[in-house]
């Protein structure tokens, strides 16, 4: 009897669930769910891996976001090749009148997408997302998605170069989306607010309506504007469209004036939503929400930047996307913590260096209130015997058309994906594209002009910036010039809207110095050292430090460690300096060495909210004394997940050690943990002779973790890369320069421009003239090559600066008669980043350094 009643109850529950699902589907014709869990991965080629019958039982079970490099800790090298991802899912039936899509937020960098053995799409470009319609290949029952991802350098694919790492993988979220045949396609809404003022605003909604039905449809488009509380502030005029079968039509709606809209700014990040509905024959076929904000900007050449009619000098940071252990494959929660760290230090601007960031990054800057410069992936660099150190623009004419198409495609995708975010105040066309073969520089300028024109066409509401324009005559190609490094010195009051896109570049491991690291900003003509207002004149719009966070770099761990916050997302003392001076918050007492007694373990949040790869927590281990006070002692620490569903980048445990890539420094270590099941993860941190620390972190939503049944994350041991002995190569060309003085028409930048006909000359009366190069790399120097401006008697002395700031003798040439040709000076066996040449007897036409790149 009890069994019968239970069966009836279960049948009733099942019926109610079916009815609830049907009602939900009817109320919400658009369904979007995470597709991150339950993948299998193999690095390397795999014949027939796209076929449903392929046996992937021996592959690694993983979840997304995922990187080929997992686990990754700032190595200069990373796996390069192809990787395969496979995931099966069930469909009771192929739903009639509906479409099924996969939305990929990013795959580095060429992705082939297969469903049931049929290739449906190929996407080229590692930093922009794409949508794939699965419907033509779906069947009732088991369906198999296979994605081949390849991160090998290609001459026609942007970027061709960059000082970063280029790890492959499905390293951003993937979403499974279901719509009806009549729907709004991926990123198919555009919301603008033309003619906005503080008194009133107008909303223009452009909605793409796609009809994948077999016959023409008449579609009614309805759009409401609601505020942050859900209250409707405007209903746009209803629009009726006739959309032919297999076609897409754009509906444009314009609201009546909205009185005194709440304006978005860093101080008041107020957001609205456009609620769009498509209706066919009285039936709702799609419903979509688009977040946006009311704000307007103005960039001027003489008075700087204005937001909502008010002058606003922004202070910001450059931000890369990767983090300790997980590399590029970070969660949305980790992205939010990054943005919050910059906001907490008092910054109000972020430059997304040097590629389009995850869509959630712009959502975070919207919600937390930071201005955002989104940058296209066209950049250059120098000083690498690596494919990623190639000329920014192709040197082979056969590659030009393909490369230009790649650049323009990714720019267009960046704008389409991010165009509704109010925090984005300009689009950047790229960074330091002057690092290109001399013969290609005119083509770089032509391509940048084409990018600016395309940006204006796709989004007239925002200006087009070109960043890293301190060389190559690039600074007048866009609406805004972003000057890096010594550009702050070389282009005062340049006559175009401008900002300092990079300053600082202080190399330091945590804890570092309690100092700002102003760098070249202090050399702005007319500036006074230590007085920021003196280098913030009316014509400069703002400044962004290099960098917000340590990052992975093909130049090595040390060179990638220029952040205010370290790779494990623990702030350095420099971060505390900015927080004190920008927000008035005094720094904590610095930990000192003492008698360690115990460990303390804490997490960034009390729980992981979702077991789907979008959420995680940062775990922080602190060494404390018997009274619980933090110490600077840094012993080895073992952190282990003793029970529950948690996962670290290294598996179930991780070992921190002083001096290792997985470091404990200044008494603290940190790492992020995620989970794929609901349940409590019990963590234990231990160190010989110290009392253990334990912590319970629950994961709230997801499939239940079943001890002894649910598979645990396998060990993923970290194998530090061994740096191979590099080849000798030239350094210094077009890098930042500094001099004791410069005569008119003989600027320091002429000393490394590759043109022997131009030269740097000190001012007359300069009693101790010198010229310095910032190699922007850590180099084991073998020789220095100097070319005087002409024949005559010269004395030369070269020095190299150590990371502690000390200058050491490197090479010397006693005073003698020189013929004006190049002079090679063998050097001491020293390593450093900045090289200074003291000169007597005249100016210098060319100055360069040879050596081997150091990847510590």
C-alpha angles and dihedrals in degrees: 000000000000090000090051092050090047092051090049090049091050091049090050091049090049091051091048091049091051091049091047091051091048092050091047091050090049092049094042111036089176115069122185124181136167115267094187102106131078105029129145121215138200126179111215137035118316119186114224092002089140091063118098092227093056112120110234096165090117094053124101118268108231143159130220140289087059136165132201085228098059114171099034129172110175098292117164089226131059138175113283124193138057129324130190128217124190132183132169126207135176131239119187087206138344100264113239116232093015136104127215121207139179114216113202115196092196143343120182109253130317115016128188112194121204131182118193090344095309118117107228104171147003120203124192118199129065104221105046127073131232141192127230124199106222096181099098092058102039126111137178113276125014118014124188124211116195124181124190112201123190125189099180116133113260125193093221097046124087128264101043092172143014144145097250136072124276105209117177128230150086086290100163133053124291120207132199109218128187124192138161121261091267106058148129108267124231112302087355100148127083120188122190134170107210121188092016121175135164089261099052145353137202124211122214114193119194111190126186110218116199123195114199093165122113095250140037115282133204106223129194114207117204123183129184126186115217131181128231091281093053094253114144113242098173142009112207119222110275114252127208119203136182106218117190119224113278093011139109126222128186120230116204120199128179124198130221112254115293109218117236099338117204103259123226117234137142088265094046110025095186117171137193133195132224109214109204124192130185116203128189120184090345092307124117108238101171140010124188136174121211120189118214142149141224110244139121133204140198127195115198134183096222107030104031128225128347128195119194089346095306125110109250123184103196125213115198153144140242113244132201120196106230129096138189117294097353095058111192092346099089130152128244089251090056089050090052091051090052093052091044091053091056091046092048091055090056100258119141101185136058128190109207097224118231114331140026109293130219112294088241090061092065090044088055093050088049093053100038096040115247128140110241133205108200112205132206118230099252108117145131140211139176142216102057133115087207136102087247089061092061126130108288089235123041118270092200112074089214089069099047101087094046093047095048090049089052093051094048093044093054093045090053092048092049092053094045094049097046104028098109097056112108092202091067105089099171142003118239118213094210145289136282095338087165086085089093137110110288094242091055098053094094088053090050089055092048092050092048089053089052090050091051091050092049091048090053091048096049097040117016089171095073132050123240116239128195112208130202094030101148091116136032099041092271100132098092098049096088139034093263132031120215112199121201127204112329089013085088086066101036100052111043113166090353096180094247129085104272148166138185102261095186134018135152110032094185112178110214141138116224128306091033126160128319092237137107100237094218093177115171094002089080090057093060104130108268094016124132119218114257095012109103096188089063092066094040100078123168094263095057115083099199149302138252124201122226102259146012095182140015110256143185114274138182083225090067140261095289095053091046090056099086097111132121083225124041127241092266089055097252113136121246120219089262088066089053089050091057093044091053095046097040100037105018094241112143117227120251121257106280113245116250133197114276144137105310116216108165150355126250122208124199138164133217092237133019093241146008102248100201132027094213107096094263096092136048142145132241113233118209125195117198129189110225139179126237091281092052095254116147115251132197091230108124112196123164111282129199116205117191138175101227097185141352134049103301123132131198123195087256094046122253098345142030133193122215119197135172112259094016129111087250092058140190110198135174090001098305141093131177143185137167123248128199133181139210098198137046115254143086121296113207112207130192127193117195140175128177111273095007131102112257123245123217132192135181117214116183124207107213112193126038143065111323119265110234114199111232092012108057109077113245125227108273121237112272104192117204115235111193113227115247109225112231119223104271127225120254110261141165122270135186105048109144092349121139116287136196131189140187087242140331131221117229111282092012104089121178092247089069090070093074105026095108093246115114090193092069124063147177117245126185119232116269108267095030099143097193108028121188140162124205135198125207101211089194086218137075103251135185095219121219104169144358123219119204130181116192120217089251145330119309144093113313138171118200133189123180125200133182125214119229121217089257089061097255118136117220129191110262108170140339142198116197119228109287144135113285126191096219095255125118115294120204118210119193111220142213115265095266136140128213149120107241123052122193126197119203110205138196124179104035146321133316126243098189134009124180142158131221124202147105126293112247117218103187 
